[in-house]
């Protein structure tokens, strides 16, 4: 890319994506303007075309994570339609398909040292848990059963992301389907 003409050619999303990649790989301290510009082979001016400062980029990275990893997934599940059972299965499948281990872990690590990120993470965990609980409620479980099943489902996904075991997508999908069968079973 020609450094003289990099201001309009890179989008704000390009910077967010590169920042997210660096966050996932090296942690929040590595998300710095000059090293990002070098990675992207552009001047720092390109960054300042889109962001006031590093803090604005970090805020945008968190917002992008929220939009893609929570709102986007919920919208995708709802857009697919179907009954609660079908949507719950899709939710579990999407959670296992998405290759977000490193980003999710980086956000969680970052939250341990940043109260603003910790507050966002707490809200997102709650939103994800409530959405999953609501699907179990719609499926016909009592409020207590729905909450317990939602916690099991969500904590399983978070545990899988946290441990970060790299498995074949097919194996992860098979696990999601078995988890769905177990969690929706009525004796």
Secondary structure, 3 states (H helix, E strand, C coil): CCHHHHHHHCCHHHHHHHHHHHHHHHCHHHCCHHHHHHHHCCCHHHHHHHCCCHHHHHHHHHHHHHHHHHHHHHHHHHHHCCCHHHHHHHHHHHHHHCCCHHHHHHHHHHHCCCHHHHHHHHHHHHHHHHHHHHHHHHHCCCHHHHHHHHHHHHHHHHHHHHHCCCCCHHHHHHHHHHHHHHHHCCC
